[in-house]
Amino acid sequence: MRKPATPSERGITATDRRRLVRALAEAKEARLYRRLQAVLLVAEGRAPTEAARVTGLSRRAVYQMVKSYAASHEVATLCDRPRAGRPTVAPTITPARILRELDRSPLALGYRTNVWTVELLAARLAERYGSALSPRTLRRRMRRLGLRCKRPRYVYSEKEPHLAQKKGRLSGS
């Protein structure tokens, strides 16, 4: 038994071609655009291997997309399905817990500093709640809370009053 060669043998009609052209013009995502383009090329009579070469998809993927589109005649079958995504790291460390820990003084907790650094706060939260949290993840969560992570300044912010005399600019020579 030979494989179907023409679009009508594959189950794709002229209405499907018009629907694919319209969807191709409205596609905003590159992945969907490539899938629509591959199915449209096959619907116009090109070989699936040629459609795969033009779009950069695998030949097997083109065959699968044409098959799924021909079965339903809906563009939505070519769209990505929603995914769960990456699971959250340290779900026990909530924004409220981060803020509560920031309100406490590290000096009162036994640390030899009076300001929180991101690394120190990450270590404290990981120790207290028993789940590993990297400083990078903590920075990202703090940014989401609207907090800014700055390094502590160990010099005074006001200008030195006798700086010009110390630099020798006002010498009488």
C-alpha positions as CSV (number, residue, x, y, z in Angstrom):
1,M,0.0,0.0,0.0
2,R,1.5,3.4,-1.0
3,K,1.4,6.5,1.1
4,P,-1.0,9.3,0.0
5,A,0.8,11.8,-2.2
6,T,-1.8,14.5,-2.9
7,P,-3.3,16.8,-0.3
8,S,-6.8,15.5,-1.0
9,E,-5.6,11.9,-0.4
10,R,-4.2,13.2,3.0
11,G,-7.6,14.7,3.9
12,I,-6.7,18.3,3.3
13,T,-9.1,20.4,1.3
14,A,-9.0,23.9,-0.3
15,T,-10.9,25.3,2.7
16,D,-8.2,23.9,4.9
17,R,-5.6,25.7,2.8
18,R,-7.4,29.0,3.2
19,R,-7.7,28.4,6.9
20,L,-4.0,27.7,7.2
21,V,-3.0,30.8,5.2
22,R,-5.1,32.9,7.5
23,A,-3.7,31.3,10.6
24,L,-0.2,31.8,9.2
25,A,-0.7,35.5,8.8
26,E,-2.0,35.8,12.4
27,A,0.7,33.6,14.1
28,K,2.7,35.4,16.7
29,E,4.9,32.5,17.9
30,A,7.7,31.1,15.8
31,R,7.0,27.5,16.7
32,L,3.4,27.8,15.6
33,Y,4.4,29.6,12.5
34,R,6.8,26.8,11.5
35,R,4.2,24.2,12.1
36,L,1.6,26.0,10.1
37,Q,4.0,26.6,7.3
38,A,4.9,22.9,7.2
39,V,1.3,21.8,7.0
40,L,0.5,24.4,4.4
41,L,3.4,23.3,2.2
42,V,2.1,19.7,2.3
43,A,-1.4,21.0,1.7
44,E,-0.1,22.8,-1.4
45,G,1.2,19.5,-2.8
46,R,4.9,19.6,-1.7
47,A,6.5,16.5,-0.2
48,P,6.8,16.3,3.6
49,T,10.6,15.9,3.2
50,E,10.7,19.2,1.4
51,A,8.4,20.9,3.9
52,A,10.7,19.6,6.7
53,R,13.8,21.0,4.9
54,V,12.2,24.4,4.4
55,T,10.8,24.8,7.9
56,G,13.7,23.2,9.8
57,L,11.5,20.6,11.4
58,S,12.1,16.8,11.3
59,R,10.4,14.8,8.6
60,R,8.7,12.7,11.3
61,A,7.3,15.9,13.0
62,V,5.9,17.1,9.7
63,Y,4.1,13.8,9.1
64,Q,2.7,13.9,12.6
65,M,1.4,17.4,12.3
66,V,-0.2,16.8,8.9
67,K,-1.9,13.7,10.4
68,S,-3.2,15.5,13.5
69,Y,-4.4,18.5,11.4
70,A,-6.1,16.2,8.9
71,A,-7.9,14.4,11.6
72,S,-9.4,17.5,13.3
73,H,-9.2,20.2,10.6
74,E,-8.5,22.7,13.4
75,V,-5.5,25.0,13.7
76,A,-5.6,24.6,17.5
77,T,-4.2,21.1,17.2
78,L,-0.9,22.6,16.0
79,C,-0.6,25.0,19.0
80,D,1.5,24.2,22.1
81,R,-0.4,22.8,25.0
82,P,0.1,24.5,28.4
83,R,2.8,22.9,30.5
84,A,3.4,22.8,34.2
85,G,6.8,24.3,34.0
86,R,9.7,23.9,36.4
87,P,8.7,23.1,40.0
88,T,9.5,25.9,42.5
89,V,12.6,25.6,44.5
90,A,12.1,25.7,48.3
91,P,8.3,26.2,48.3
92,T,8.3,26.5,52.1
93,I,10.2,29.8,51.9
94,T,7.3,32.2,51.2
95,P,7.4,35.9,50.5
96,A,6.0,36.5,54.0
97,R,8.8,34.5,55.6
98,I,11.4,36.4,53.6
99,L,10.0,39.7,54.8
100,R,9.7,38.5,58.4
101,E,13.4,37.4,58.4
102,L,14.5,40.7,56.9
103,D,12.8,42.6,59.8
104,R,15.0,40.8,62.3
105,S,18.5,42.0,63.0
106,P,21.3,39.6,62.1
107,L,23.4,41.0,65.0
108,A,20.7,39.9,67.4
109,L,20.6,36.4,65.8
110,G,24.3,35.9,66.5
111,Y,25.8,36.9,63.2
112,R,28.8,39.3,63.2
113,T,27.2,41.9,61.0
114,N,24.3,44.3,61.4
115,V,23.1,44.2,57.8
116,W,21.7,41.3,55.7
117,T,23.5,40.3,52.6
118,V,21.7,38.1,50.1
119,E,24.1,35.2,50.8
120,L,23.7,35.5,54.5
121,L,19.9,35.7,54.3
122,A,19.8,32.7,51.9
123,A,21.9,30.7,54.4
124,R,19.7,31.8,57.3
125,L,16.4,30.9,55.4
126,A,17.8,27.5,54.3
127,E,18.9,26.7,57.8
128,R,15.7,27.8,59.5
129,Y,13.2,26.2,57.1
130,G,15.3,23.2,56.0
131,S,15.2,23.7,52.3
132,A,18.1,24.7,50.1
133,L,17.8,28.1,48.5
134,S,20.6,29.7,46.4
135,P,21.4,33.4,46.6
136,R,20.4,33.7,43.0
137,T,16.9,32.3,43.6
138,L,16.6,34.6,46.7
139,R,17.5,37.7,44.6
140,R,14.9,36.8,42.0
141,R,12.2,36.4,44.7
142,M,13.2,39.6,46.4
143,R,13.0,41.4,43.0
144,R,9.5,40.1,42.6
145,L,8.6,41.5,46.0
146,G,9.9,44.9,44.9
147,L,13.0,44.7,47.1
148,R,16.4,45.9,45.9
149,C,19.5,43.9,46.7
150,K,22.5,46.2,47.4
151,R,25.8,45.5,48.9
152,P,26.4,47.2,52.2
153,R,28.5,50.3,52.2
154,Y,31.3,50.4,54.7
155,V,32.2,54.0,54.1
156,Y,30.2,57.0,55.1
157,S,28.0,58.6,52.5
158,E,28.8,62.2,53.4
159,K,31.9,63.9,52.0
160,E,35.1,64.2,54.1
161,P,35.1,67.9,55.4
162,H,38.9,68.4,55.2
163,L,39.5,66.4,52.0
164,A,41.0,69.3,50.0
165,Q,43.5,70.0,52.8
166,K,44.5,66.3,53.0
167,K,45.0,66.2,49.2
168,G,47.2,69.3,49.3
169,R,45.1,71.5,47.0
170,L,45.0,74.4,49.4
171,S,48.7,74.5,50.2
172,G,50.3,77.9,50.4
173,S,53.3,77.3,48.1
